[in-house]
Amino acid sequence: MTVGTSSAPGAREVRGQSASRSDDPAELGFDPDDLPDGLVVADEHGHVICFNAAAERITAVRAADALGQRLEKALPLEDLEGRRWWQLTDPYGGLAIRRRQPERNLLLPGGREVLVSARFVRTGPTGPVSRVVVSLRDTEARRRTERSHAELIATVAHELRSPLTSVKGFTATLLAKWERFTDDQKRLMLETVDADADRVTRLIAELLDISRIDSGRLEVRRQPVDMGAAVGRHIQAYVAAGQPADRFLLRMEQPLPDLWADPDKIDQVLSNLIENAVRHGDGTVTIDITATTSPREGEDVGTSVTVSDEGPGIPEESMNRVFTRFWRGSKRGGTGLGLYIVKGIVEAHGGTIEVGRAPGGGAQFRFTLPVAAPAFMA
């Protein structure tokens, strides 16, 4: 690296020497200002020789003021207990085998929190430090994740409270006053307890699904799936529950490719999409099953399922948010987690899902799965 003689654009004089926002980009092979994270580099004497644009933005310190300064003065960091970090970590002293500081939360003057990690570049295995390379990251992304987790806990806690209160109330009443109720009254209360217990079970299952989706551990147990029969079962269940049979229209293109997928998880996807169409849409709920181009590279054919309704549809400005956590349309109840889980299940199968406007003006959800046939069938 050439320090103090840079002719790169942005070079400036600091304390009588030529200093630049970064080391010579031609020698580095890249421009430090192009990095998304803050980059601060100090030389063997502890003087700052690189202070990129992201570091300026994160610290609110101008590169012209930082270059040439001692590292601890240009970047005065404290830990969360108010101790000066550079004195604690002592990059130029201490153990000669140290090569890095793992990422941790530190405070800038004014109390602004940043994520800091450092690398100590040595001339040999136990040689003196020739460079200290510091990476800075804003904590906003982490805070957004933490807020999302807090919202998830608050939402689920709220959703669990109602059915658990009902279960507790009815069981306590029955235990205390069993003889006072008729058989019909007992049956009604027990049916309510059973329904609320099912609701709690579904919420817990949603939590487990979200955990597996977020960690990439959602398992898919592939078996042959008859998509037409699976959709037919859901339609029959709605008709048995009182929905008019002519509210549903199932159209299947023939022949369909043999589909290998997880039957339980595909049922979960169909249940959510059809329930949304029935509950929040109007008119006929149309389900189209067709053969289409596979979303998986190397496969020619896949299976596509489209669920459409004739209701008010989803506003254009909301379509890019429907698969995010906690999204609810107007007048929609529930946790707002269903479509997030649907997207996770479809993508775990190697498929894709999209939302749009149906020909009748309502919402239209379309997911496509690769056939995913086992190798022995090839």
Secondary structure, 3 states (H helix, E strand, C coil): CCCCCCCCCCCEEECCEEECCCCCHHHHCCCHHHCCCEEEEECCCCEEEEECHHHHHHHCCCHHHHCCCEHHHHCCCECCCCCEHHHHHCCCCCCCCCCEEEEEEEECCCCCEEEEEEEEEECCCCCCEEEEEEEEEECHHHHHHHHHHHHHHHHHHHHHHHHHHHHHHHHHHHHHHHHHCCHHHHHHHHHHHHHHHHHHHHHHHHHHHHHHHHHCCCCCCCEEECHHHHHHHHHHHHHHCCCCHHHEEEEECCCCCCEEECHHHHHHHHHHHHHHHHHHCCCCEEEEEEEEECCCCCCCEEEEEEEECCCCCCCHHHHHHCCCCCCCCCCCCCCCCHHHHHHHHHHHCCCEEEEEECCCCCEEEEEEEECCCCHHHC
